């Protein structure tokens, strides 16, 4: 298959994508840009390689959401933050975390369906409640973990793990899944 045939096939698949696919890939793109730009605007010096590698991986995330690119994008942005950022909890850290969460959830949604599958807005509604709960519980768990860490409470790791387990259970329950269900 020649390059022009591959491009023609790819453009035909893009044209056949449903609104749910476009919404998910748009969410990946917007949240990925937020996750790349926010750390770059901070006063601490971030390595230029993070932005360059992140930009290439973000394009790959949007084009191929079922590939390893989304995981690598999350790792690159997190490593960029961990290498140079101060360890204080800040608004930009929380917003970057939420943006990475949106990239993760939208990539998971877009990656489970081939680009030619017809999926309407109803498919997105099933993801809306769990995604909203995850987006709200993420900052709450981060603030709670920061407060417990600063309080130097014995067993704070157990408290943090219990809070994250409860958040995971709430998201699982909101998704409407049961333990034996596999659809």
C-alpha positions as CSV (number, residue, x, y, z in Angstrom):
1,X,0.0,0.0,0.0
2,X,1.5,3.3,-1.0
3,X,1.7,6.4,1.2
4,X,-1.0,8.2,-0.7
5,X,-3.3,5.1,-0.2
6,X,-2.6,5.1,3.5
7,X,-3.4,8.9,3.8
8,X,-6.6,8.4,1.8
9,X,-7.6,5.6,4.0
10,X,-6.8,7.6,7.1
11,X,-8.8,10.6,5.9
12,X,-11.8,8.3,5.0
13,X,-11.7,6.9,8.6
14,X,-11.6,10.5,10.0
15,X,-14.6,11.4,7.9
16,X,-16.5,8.3,9.1
17,X,-15.9,9.0,12.8
18,X,-18.9,9.7,15.0
19,X,-19.5,12.6,17.3
20,X,-18.5,10.6,20.3
21,X,-15.1,10.0,18.8
22,X,-14.6,13.6,17.9
23,X,-15.6,14.7,21.4
24,X,-13.2,12.2,23.0
25,X,-10.3,13.2,20.7
26,X,-11.0,16.9,21.2
27,X,-10.9,16.3,25.0
28,X,-7.6,14.5,24.6
29,X,-6.2,17.4,22.6
30,X,-7.4,20.2,24.9
31,X,-6.5,18.5,28.1
32,X,-3.1,17.5,26.7
33,X,-2.3,21.1,25.8
34,X,-3.3,22.3,29.3
35,X,-1.1,19.6,30.8
36,X,1.8,20.7,28.7
37,X,1.4,24.4,29.0
38,X,0.7,24.8,32.7
39,X,4.0,23.3,33.9
40,X,5.8,25.3,31.2
41,X,4.4,28.6,32.5
42,X,5.7,28.0,36.0
43,X,8.7,30.0,37.4
44,X,10.8,26.9,37.9
45,X,12.8,25.8,34.9
46,X,11.4,22.8,33.1
47,X,13.5,20.9,30.6
48,X,12.8,21.7,26.9
49,X,12.8,18.0,26.1
50,X,9.6,17.6,28.1
51,X,7.7,20.0,26.0
52,X,9.0,18.6,22.7
53,X,8.5,15.0,23.6
54,X,5.1,15.8,25.1
55,X,4.0,17.6,21.9
56,X,4.9,14.6,19.7
57,X,3.2,12.2,22.1
58,X,0.1,14.4,22.3
59,X,-0.3,14.3,18.5
60,X,0.1,10.5,18.7
61,X,-2.5,10.3,21.5
62,X,-5.1,12.1,19.4
63,X,-4.3,10.2,16.3
64,X,-3.9,6.7,17.9
65,X,-5.7,6.8,21.3
66,X,-5.5,3.0,21.6
67,X,-1.7,3.0,21.4
68,X,1.0,3.3,24.1
69,X,1.3,7.1,23.4
70,X,-1.2,8.1,26.0
71,X,0.7,6.3,28.8
72,X,4.0,7.7,27.6
73,X,2.5,11.2,27.5
74,X,1.3,10.9,31.1
75,X,4.7,9.6,32.2
76,X,6.6,12.4,30.4
77,X,4.5,15.2,31.9
78,X,4.7,13.6,35.4
79,X,8.4,13.1,35.1
80,X,8.9,16.7,34.0
81,X,7.0,17.9,37.0
82,X,8.7,15.6,39.4
83,X,12.3,16.4,38.2
84,X,12.1,20.2,38.7
85,X,9.0,21.3,40.4
86,X,8.8,22.2,44.1
87,X,7.0,19.6,46.2
88,X,4.3,22.0,47.4
89,X,0.6,21.5,46.6
90,X,-0.5,24.3,44.2
91,X,-3.4,25.2,42.0
92,X,-1.3,24.5,38.8
93,X,-0.4,21.0,40.1
94,X,-4.1,20.2,40.7
95,X,-5.1,21.6,37.3
96,X,-2.3,19.6,35.6
97,X,-3.5,16.5,37.5
98,X,-7.0,17.0,36.3
99,X,-5.9,17.6,32.7
100,X,-3.9,14.3,32.9
101,X,-6.9,12.6,34.3
102,X,-9.0,13.8,31.3
103,X,-6.4,12.7,28.9
104,X,-6.4,9.3,30.5
105,X,-10.2,8.9,30.6
106,X,-10.7,10.2,27.1
107,X,-7.9,8.0,25.7
108,X,-9.5,5.0,27.4
109,X,-12.9,5.8,25.9
110,X,-11.5,6.6,22.4
111,X,-9.2,3.6,22.5
112,X,-11.9,1.0,23.2
113,X,-13.7,1.7,19.9
114,X,-12.2,1.5,16.4
115,X,-12.5,4.8,14.5
116,X,-15.1,3.4,12.1
117,X,-17.5,2.3,14.9
118,X,-20.6,4.3,15.2
119,X,-20.9,5.6,18.8
120,X,-23.3,8.4,19.7
121,X,-23.6,10.7,22.6
122,X,-25.3,8.0,24.7
123,X,-22.0,6.2,24.8
124,X,-20.4,9.3,26.3
125,X,-23.1,9.7,28.9
126,X,-22.1,6.4,30.5
127,X,-18.6,7.9,31.0
128,X,-19.8,11.3,32.2
129,X,-20.7,10.4,35.9
130,X,-17.6,8.3,36.6
131,X,-15.3,10.9,34.9
132,X,-16.9,13.7,36.9
133,X,-16.5,11.8,40.2
134,X,-12.9,11.1,39.3
135,X,-12.3,14.7,38.4
136,X,-13.7,15.9,41.7
137,X,-12.2,13.3,43.9
138,X,-8.7,13.7,42.5
139,X,-8.1,17.2,44.0
140,X,-9.9,16.3,47.2
141,X,-7.6,13.2,47.7
142,X,-4.6,15.4,46.9
143,X,-5.5,18.0,49.5
144,X,-6.3,15.4,52.1
145,X,-3.0,13.6,51.4
146,X,-1.1,16.9,51.8
147,X,-2.9,17.6,55.1
148,X,-2.3,14.2,56.5
149,X,1.4,14.4,55.4
150,X,1.9,17.7,57.1
151,X,0.1,16.5,60.3
152,X,2.6,13.7,60.6
153,X,-0.2,11.3,61.7
154,X,1.0,7.7,62.4
155,X,-0.4,5.4,59.8
156,X,-0.9,8.2,57.3
157,X,-0.1,5.9,54.4
158,X,-3.0,3.6,55.5
159,X,-5.3,6.6,55.6
160,X,-4.2,7.7,52.1
161,X,-4.6,4.2,50.6
162,X,-8.0,3.8,52.3
163,X,-9.2,7.2,50.8
164,X,-8.0,6.3,47.3
165,X,-9.7,2.8,47.7
166,X,-12.9,4.5,48.7
167,X,-12.7,6.9,45.7
168,X,-12.0,4.0,43.4
169,X,-15.1,2.2,44.8
170,X,-17.2,5.3,44.3
171,X,-16.1,5.6,40.7
172,X,-16.7,1.9,40.1
173,X,-20.2,2.1,41.6
174,X,-21.1,5.2,39.6
175,X,-20.1,3.5,36.4
176,X,-22.9,1.0,36.9
177,X,-20.6,-2.1,36.7
178,X,-20.9,-5.1,38.9
179,X,-18.1,-7.4,39.9
180,X,-19.3,-10.3,37.7
181,X,-20.4,-8.1,34.8
182,X,-18.2,-8.0,31.6
183,X,-19.6,-5.9,28.8
